[in-house]
């Protein structure tokens, strides 16, 4: 954690936007996701850090972080996986037919919890946005991102922490 | 006793309620609110003994709800259950009059630790 903070301070001292890879390690993202799964999805629900191709009909949820580092935390998985996650999160309260609204709610809340914990290890002060869900997450700089590939119940999902696109950095705040 | 659970995520409200049961608070009435404004109104209409509120919600945040409640003279015990547990957030919560801040993800033990003093 000390290294993370030091890296952020050095970057700010030069007024250069911090690169996410200097602020956050893949292992930290994995650990945050694992803790979220164990606490929210179920105490036996482990995430295995193994890469596997995402299905074509993927769904994403994301939260934006605005501060000394600005970007988004994006969770992506297949629609079937999102449905299974929703059932697991609802536990005994899961209805026979899970509505799309519940799937978006569940996937958004997982991104919110992972994003909130990622925010906590990044330099602050910063602001966390409300979770959003869709098939097209915000574009980010691929080169300036930390991405972890995981398996949950054998199905692939990814967590990506990505800086905003360069053009958005030039926007003048209102 | 009555507990008001405020979160804009229905799924998260279910998880909080399930965790309350797991922590042994299964004989309390639960009231749900879907954002800070709804929580503010339900504190007035339902008179809960404790509010467990998310922080980041549309319409009115949990912090704004707490500030509005204290501004109106309400002293209802209020705790945050939020995905953000930084020192800065905890300080803001305490300054506004919150009893505690439980960071998501949480466990039943975390609930017991913070709620026993309030609900015992």
Interface residues (C-beta under 8 A of the other chain):
Chain A: X35 X36 X38 X39 X40 X86 X89 X90 X91 X92 X93 X102 X105 X106 X108 X109 X112 X113 X115 X116 X117 X119 X120 X124 X125 X128 X129 X130
Chain B: X8 X9 X10 X11 X12 X14 X15 X18 X56 X57 X58 X82 X83 X84 X85 X86 X88 X103 X104 X105 X106 X107
